[in-house]
Each structure stands twice: as structure tokens, then as C-alpha cells.
């Protein structure tokens, strides 16, 4: 199995919302971009949250729009062994010290977990943190086919309350 390493955070010091994924998939790692696979609904969902056509923007502009709205991105897993892109294939995960990271964000109101793997690892790391809401979201990945985009949108729209 190949060792995969996640990206650095995309966040400003005044972030109010931090969205945590698990570990970037193969296409994201290849491109060096968060949520790069064309079937991943992340940018569409965030466009719905912000009321902006984020999928139509160049990648750097997408990140800029998130930061302008005080939203940060990161992953709960720093590195792991994994073949392919599925979270079920993650082995020997090295989880980040999220409590220390979150402690350095004084304006943070909420941490949202993009999918079950992110929530499982992230909630463990943030169990002792107070004053920050934790929100589990359905995965934006197309591999999470049990929900329609519209149903996912209904859950993700709840992020608006933390902006």
C-alpha cells in the first residue's frame, strides 16, 4: 500500500468555520487541489451554501471565496496507507492534533466533518474542546451514493448559521 499525505490547511486566522475531510483522494492528490474529482459535490455544495457559482470559478478563486467568508479547509488525517481513494481502504492513519489547531483559531464557531470517517477521527480529537460546535455532514463524495445531491444540500445548508 502506498502512503498518502494530505495538504496543508487552507484557512485564515479569523475563520469561523472549519470543514474537515478525511484524506484527499487520488485525483485531488494528483492535482494538488482539495476536492478535485469532477464527481465530488463539495464545490457545488459550498456554492449553494454561499449563493455563489463556485464550480465555475478557478480553483484559487474558490479558496479565496471560502476564506473571504471565513471558511477553512483541512483534513483530519495527515497521512495513511491507502490504495485508491476510498476511506474504507485507509490503514495506519496518522491523525492530526486538531485540538491544538482549533485552539489557535479564536473566532472559530464550528467544525464540520465531511463524511463519516472525518467525523469519527475528528470527534475523538476534539472531544475536550468547548465553545465550538461540531457538525456531521453527509460526504460530498460520489462514493456516498445513498443520498441525492439535493438531500446532501439540505444538510450542508445548515453551515450558513455559522458564517
C-alpha positions in Angstrom: 0.0 0.0 0.0 1.1 3.5 -0.8 1.5 6.2 1.8 -0.7 9.2 1.0 -0.1 12.6 2.6 -2.7 15.4 3.0 -2.5 19.0 2.1 -1.7 22.0 4.4 -4.7 23.8 5.7 -6.4 26.5 3.6 -7.6 28.8 6.3 -7.2 32.4 7.6 -6.7 33.3 11.3 -10.2 34.8 11.5 -12.0 31.6 10.3 -15.4 31.0 11.9 -16.0 27.6 10.2 -13.5 24.8 9.6 -14.6 22.0 7.2 -12.6 18.8 7.7 -12.4 16.0 5.2 -10.7 12.6 5.8 -7.8 12.3 3.3 -7.6 13.6 -0.3 -8.5 11.1 -3.0 -6.2 10.1 -5.9 -7.4 12.8 -8.2 -7.1 15.5 -5.6 -3.5 14.3 -4.8 -2.7 14.2 -8.5 -3.8 17.8 -9.0 -2.7 19.1 -5.6 -6.2 20.5 -5.0 -8.9 19.9 -2.4 -12.0 18.1 -3.8 -10.6 17.9 -7.4 -12.6 14.8 -8.6 -15.3 16.0 -11.0 -18.0 13.9 -9.4 -17.3 15.2 -5.9 -20.1 17.6 -5.0 -18.1 19.7 -2.5 -17.7 22.8 -4.6 -21.3 22.7 -5.7 -22.5 22.3 -2.1 -20.3 25.2 -0.9 -21.6 27.2 -3.8 -25.1 26.5 -2.6 -24.2 27.5 1.0 -22.6 30.8 -0.2 -25.0 31.5 -3.0 -22.2 31.7 -5.5 -21.3 29.6 -8.6 -18.1 28.2 -7.0 -17.8 25.3 -9.5 -17.4 27.9 -12.3 -14.5 29.7 -10.6 -10.8 28.8 -11.0 -9.5 26.7 -8.1 -7.6 29.6 -6.4 -10.7 31.8 -6.6 -12.7 29.1 -4.9 -10.3 29.0 -2.0 -10.3 32.8 -1.9 -14.1 32.9 -1.7 -14.1 30.4 1.2 -11.5 32.5 3.1 -13.4 35.7 2.4 -16.4 34.0 4.0 -14.2 32.9 6.9 -14.3 29.2 6.0 -11.2 27.0 6.2 -10.5 23.5 4.8 -8.3 20.8 6.1 -8.2 17.0 6.6 -8.3 15.0 9.9 -5.7 12.5 8.6 -2.2 13.8 7.9 -1.0 10.6 6.2 -2.1 7.0 5.8 -1.6 3.9 3.8 -4.3 3.6 1.1 -4.8 2.0 -2.3 -7.3 4.0 -4.3 -9.5 6.8 -2.9 -12.0 5.1 -0.7 -11.9 5.8 3.0 -12.6 2.1 3.8 -9.1 1.4 2.4 -7.3 3.8 4.9 -4.8 2.0 7.1 -2.3 3.2 9.7 -3.8 6.7 9.8 -1.7 9.4 11.4 -4.3 11.8 12.8 -3.7 15.5 13.2 -3.7 17.3 16.6 -6.9 19.1 15.8 -7.4 20.3 19.4 -4.2 22.3 19.2 -5.1 23.6 15.7 -8.6 24.7 16.7 -7.2 26.3 19.9 -5.3 28.7 17.7 -8.5 30.0 15.9 -10.1 32.4 18.4 -13.1 33.3 16.1 -14.0 29.6 15.3 -17.6 28.8 15.8 -17.9 25.4 14.3 -16.1 22.4 12.8 -18.0 20.5 10.2 -17.0 16.9 9.2 -17.3 16.0 5.6 -18.3 12.3 5.9 -18.3 9.6 8.5 -14.5 8.9 8.5 -13.7 12.6 9.1 -16.3 12.7 11.9 -15.1 9.5 13.6 -11.4 10.7 13.8 -12.2 14.3 14.2 -14.7 14.0 17.1 -12.1 11.9 19.0 -9.5 14.6 18.6 -11.9 17.4 19.6 -13.7 15.7 22.4 -12.4 18.1 25.1 -12.8 21.3 23.1 -15.5 23.6 24.3 -17.2 26.6 22.7 -17.0 25.1 19.2 -20.0 23.3 17.6 -19.3 20.0 15.9 -21.4 19.1 12.9 -21.5 15.9 10.9 -22.3 16.3 7.2 -23.0 13.6 4.6 -19.9 13.0 2.5 -19.7 15.2 -0.7 -18.1 12.2 -2.4 -19.9 10.5 -5.2 -19.0 7.2 -3.5 -21.6 8.2 -0.8 -24.4 7.4 -3.3 -27.0 6.7 -0.6 -28.1 10.4 -0.7 -29.0 12.6 -3.6 -27.3 15.9 -4.2 -30.5 17.6 -3.1 -30.6 15.7 0.2 -26.9 16.5 0.8 -27.6 20.2 0.0 -30.3 20.1 2.7 -27.7 19.1 5.3 -24.9 21.3 4.1 -27.1 24.5 4.0 -27.0 24.3 7.8 -23.5 25.7 7.6 -24.9 29.1 6.9 -25.7 29.5 10.6 -22.0 29.6 11.4 -20.9 32.2 8.9 
